[in-house]
Amino acid sequence: MPVQPAPMPVGSFASYQCDDGTQVDVHFDGIAASVSWPDGRSVQLSQPKTTAADEPQVYSNRNVRIERAADGLHLRDGGNAETLCTETQASA
């Protein structure tokens, strides 16, 4: 079973490049996260439940879902297919 990434520290930030060409910036704030796109759009997400150490960290709202997993960040934006995103920059 792949090892899940450690939770992002409160106030940390990461940029991601996705396989479908999407770029997003994510700010992590404990059980909340905000996702921003280059066009200025942003959404606020929250964790629906407490995440165990061996589970991916999921943040979501009605339209957007991100999951931090061993292989990267999985992004689902509205009705679009889920895409895998690779971290390109991070700061704690």
C-alpha positions as CSV (number, residue, x, y, z in Angstrom):
1,M,0.0,0.0,0.0
2,P,1.5,3.4,-0.9
3,V,2.5,5.7,1.9
4,Q,0.2,8.7,2.2
5,P,1.8,12.1,2.4
6,A,2.0,13.9,5.7
7,P,-0.6,16.6,6.3
8,M,0.4,20.0,5.0
9,P,1.3,22.4,7.8
10,V,-1.3,25.1,8.6
11,G,-0.7,28.1,6.4
12,S,1.4,26.2,3.8
13,F,1.1,26.7,0.1
14,A,1.7,24.5,-3.0
15,S,1.5,24.9,-6.7
16,Y,0.5,22.0,-9.0
17,Q,0.7,21.3,-12.7
18,C,-2.0,18.8,-13.8
19,D,-1.9,16.2,-16.5
20,D,-4.8,18.0,-18.4
21,G,-2.8,21.3,-18.5
22,T,-4.5,22.9,-15.5
23,Q,-2.4,24.8,-13.0
24,V,-3.6,25.4,-9.5
25,D,-2.3,27.0,-6.3
26,V,-3.5,25.5,-3.0
27,H,-3.3,27.1,0.4
28,F,-3.7,24.6,3.2
29,D,-5.1,25.7,6.6
30,G,-5.7,22.7,8.7
31,I,-9.1,21.2,7.8
32,A,-9.6,23.8,5.1
33,A,-8.0,24.6,1.8
34,S,-8.4,27.2,-0.9
35,V,-7.7,26.4,-4.6
36,S,-6.8,29.2,-7.0
37,W,-6.6,29.1,-10.8
38,P,-4.6,31.4,-13.0
39,D,-7.7,33.1,-14.3
40,G,-8.5,34.4,-10.8
41,R,-11.1,31.9,-9.8
42,S,-10.8,30.5,-6.4
43,V,-12.8,28.2,-4.1
44,Q,-12.8,27.3,-0.4
45,L,-12.8,23.6,0.5
46,S,-13.1,21.7,3.7
47,Q,-12.3,18.2,4.9
48,P,-15.6,16.3,5.3
49,K,-14.1,14.0,8.0
50,T,-11.0,13.5,10.1
51,T,-8.3,11.7,8.0
52,A,-6.5,8.8,9.4
53,A,-2.7,8.7,8.9
54,D,-3.0,6.0,6.2
55,E,-5.8,7.7,4.2
56,P,-5.5,10.4,1.5
57,Q,-6.4,13.9,2.6
58,V,-9.6,15.0,0.9
59,Y,-10.9,18.6,0.7
60,S,-14.2,19.4,-1.1
61,N,-17.2,21.5,-1.6
62,R,-20.2,20.9,-3.9
63,N,-18.3,21.4,-7.1
64,V,-14.6,20.9,-6.5
65,R,-12.7,18.1,-4.8
66,I,-9.0,17.6,-4.2
67,E,-7.3,14.6,-2.7
68,R,-3.6,14.5,-1.6
69,A,-2.5,11.0,-2.2
70,A,0.8,9.1,-2.5
71,D,1.0,9.8,-6.3
72,G,0.1,13.5,-6.2
73,L,-2.9,15.7,-6.0
74,H,-6.1,14.5,-7.6
75,L,-8.3,17.4,-8.8
76,R,-12.0,17.1,-9.8
77,D,-13.4,20.4,-11.0
78,G,-17.2,20.4,-11.6
79,G,-18.2,17.9,-14.3
80,N,-14.6,17.6,-15.6
81,A,-12.8,14.2,-15.3
82,E,-10.5,13.9,-12.4
83,T,-6.9,14.8,-13.3
84,L,-3.6,14.0,-11.5
85,C,-1.5,17.0,-10.5
86,T,2.2,17.1,-9.6
87,E,3.6,19.6,-7.0
88,T,5.9,22.1,-8.7
89,Q,6.5,24.4,-5.7
90,A,5.7,24.4,-2.0
91,S,6.4,26.5,1.0
92,A,5.6,25.8,4.6
